Amino acid sequence: MKVLFIGDIVGNVGRNALKRVLPVLRDKHNPHIIIANGENAAAGRGITAAIARDFFQWGVHGITMGNHTWDNKDIFEWIDDEPRLVRPANYVPEAPGQGVAIIRANGKELAIVNLQGRTFLPPIDCPFRKADEILDELGGRVKHIFVDFHAEATSEKIAMGWYLDGRASLVVGTHTHVQTNDDTILPEGTAYITDVGMVGSKEGVLGMERKAVEHRFLTQMPTRFVVDEGKWHFHAVLADLDDATGKARSLTKIRWTEDDLLMI
């Protein structure tokens, strides 16, 4: 099974890039299941029902989230009715939505798990213990398991990769928006990368307008960040998973720019 995961989509620039690039990637790689992180999709903070519908219409099968899950308040009106969107599973049990989804597409089945880190992020339940609970609940019913670990600290992400080695098919890090160069297959067969990267403006700072970010660093004063409208870059990974064992056979980084697409 081929799984395409697309990193944090940031604002209108990121959404436009997804719409343009996804058909090309589908033709080139023919993935069975496509997942995207959408927690920055609405003006850099959260997601809306309309944006989620667009993603599904364009061919995305599942959407993961992160620390900006609740930033668009209308999400409370529809998250319980959208089983293809998963928010961090280690939020409090009373939180709406779900942290796990089982996606079936193109004759394949994949469990999608979303977890959020605790280092340098708001305190929430332990993602490691929650991962154990989820794997116990799945109980071997699903052979292929994907985990989006939305976390700030590289150490916490790397620890999670090792912790789930042999128990998940693919563990990816999101949130920091910069694609790392440590893509690997761990000894027990789990594909891992510390951060997949982002989809959005490459001319800003992590997708946001750079002058506002510079002002924040220079003055330490509250500053309103807005999505940058410059040329985009697109980051993703493609995993090839063994149908019989659920283990990963390969993990390939994808990095395109707006100029690259113009040459295709």
N, C-alpha and C positions, 0 to 999 in steps of 0.2 A: 504494500500500500504506500502511495505517495501522499505526504501531508505537506501542504504549503502554509507556512505561518508568516503573516505580515506584521511588522513591528508597529509601534504606536502611531496611529494616524492623527495628524495634528491639523485641525481647522480645515477651512475651505481648500487651501492649497493641497493638503494631504488627501482630501476626498477626491479632488479632481485628478490627482496623480493615480489614486487607486482605480478610478473609473477608466483611465487611459491605459494603465499598465496591465491590469488584471487580464484582459482578453489576450494580450501578447504572451503572458506567462502561462495561461491555460493552453494556448496553442503550442508553446515551446515545450512544456513539461508534463502536461496532461495529469495534473494532480487529482486524486480521488476526493480529498477533503481539503477545504480552504478555511483557515481561521485568521481573524484579524483582531488586533487590540484596538478598541474603540473609545478608550476612556478620555482621550483628548480631541475627539472628532468634532465636537460642537464648540467652535471658537476657542479651542485649546483646553476646554474644561467640561468633561462629561459627554453625554450623548443624548440625542432626542429620538423619539419613536420614528420620525420621518427619516432621519439619517440611518437608523438601523434598517428600515425598510429598503432604502437605497442599496445598502451593502448587500442585503440578501438578494435583491433583484439583480445586482451585478455579478452574483455567483459565490459570495461568501456563505459558508455553511454555519459558522459559529463565531460569536463575538465575545472576547474576554475584556475585562475592565481592570480597575485599580483604585488608587486613592482618590480619584475624582469621580467615582461612581455616582455620588449623590449631588453633584454640582448643578445639574439641571433638575429642578424640583419636580417637573412633570414625570420624571422616571418612576415616581411612586405610583403613578396612575396606570402604568403599563408593564412594569418589569415582571410582575407575577404572571402575566399572560403571554410572555415571550420566552419559551423554553430554550431557544437557541442563544440567548445572551446569559453569560455567567459573570457574577461579581465575585470578589474574594470570598472564599468559603469560610475563612476564619474571622468573618464579622460575627457579631453576636447572633445567637440562634433566632432572635426575634426580628432580625433584619429581613426586609422583603427580598424576593428574588431567590436565586439558587447559586451555589458555588460549583456545581457539577452538572454537566449535560452529556447525554449519550447521543451522538450525532450519527445518523445513518445516511450515506449518500454513495451513489455509484457502486452499489454492492458491497460497501465496506462499512465498518463500525468503529467508532473512536469515542472514548470517554475524554471529555474536556474538563480539566480541573483548573480553577483560578485561585491563587493564594497571594496574600500580600505580606511583605516583610515588615519587621518591627524596628529595625535599626534605622535611626534618623527619620522615622515616620511615626504617625500617631500610634499609641499603644493599643493593640488589639490582641485577640487570642493567638496562641502559638501556632505558626504555620506548619511546623514540623509535626506536632501532635495531631493537628487537623489532617495533615496528609496521611498519617497512619490510620486515622478514623475512616477516611474516605476509601483508602485501599482495602481496609477490612470490610467496609460496606459493599464495595464492588465484588469482593470475594472471588475473584477470578472469573466473573461472568463476562468481563470484557477483556480481550487479549491486548488491545492496543490502548495505551493511556498517555494522554498529552497533558503537560502541566505548564501553565504560564505563571511564573513566579514574579510578581510585580514588586520589586524591591530596590532600595537605594544602594545598599552596601554590596560591593562585589564579594566580600567574604561570606556574607549571608547567602548569596546566590550560589556560590561555589559549594558551600556546605550542603545546600539543598540538593544540588546535583549529585554529590557523592551519597547523600542520605537516601536518595531514591534510585540509585544505580541498581539496575536489575529488577526494579519494581515498576518503573514507568518506562515507556518507550522513548519519550522525548520530553526533556525539561529545558525550557527557554526562560531567559531573564528579560524583563521589560522594565520600563520606567525611566532609565537614564538616557535613552534616546541616541546613544552612540554605539554603533556596532563594534563588538569586540572581536578579537582575532584568535579566540581560544575554542573555536568549534571543534568538537571531538566526539568520539564514541568511547564512553567509559568502559572499564574492564568487564562489567557484567551486562553490557549491551544497551545502555541508555545513551541516546544522543543528547549532547549538552552544548549550550553556548551561554555566556554570562549576560550578554545583551544583544538582542536582534537588531536594534537600531530603530529608526523612526521613518515615517513617510510625511514629508512636509518641506518647508522652505529650508534650503541649505545655506541661505544667505543671512539667516537670523541666528539666534542662540537657542538651540534645542527647539527650533520652530517658531520662536517668539521674536518680535521686533527687537533688534539688538540695542538700539539707543536707550530704550526703557530699561533693559537689563544692565547696561553700562551705568546708567544713572543710579540704579539701586546699589550696585557695588561701590560706586564712588561716594554716595551720600548716606547709605544705610537708611534711607527714608522710604516709607511705603510708596510703591510705584505700581501703576496699573500696567500689566503686561497684555499685549495684544498680539495676535498671530501675525507673523511676517508674511508678506505677499510676494517674496522673491521666488526665483526658480527653485524647483523641488528636487529632492533626492528620495530614493525609494529603497528601503531595506527589508529583507525577508530571509527566510531559510526554507530549504526544501529537504525533507527527510524521507528516506526510503526505508520502510519498515517491513520486516519479514512477516508474511501472513501466517506462517505456522507457529512461530515462537513469540511474536510481538516485539522482538528486539530490533534495534536499528542496524541497518546495513551501511548507510551513508548519511552524511549531513552536509549540505552545500549552502554556503552563504550567497545571497543575491544582493547586489548593490548597483542600482541604476540611477542616472541623473536625467533631468529633462532633456539635456542635449543628446544623451545616448539614445533616447527614444526617437528623436528626430532623425537619427541615422539609420534606423531599422526600416 
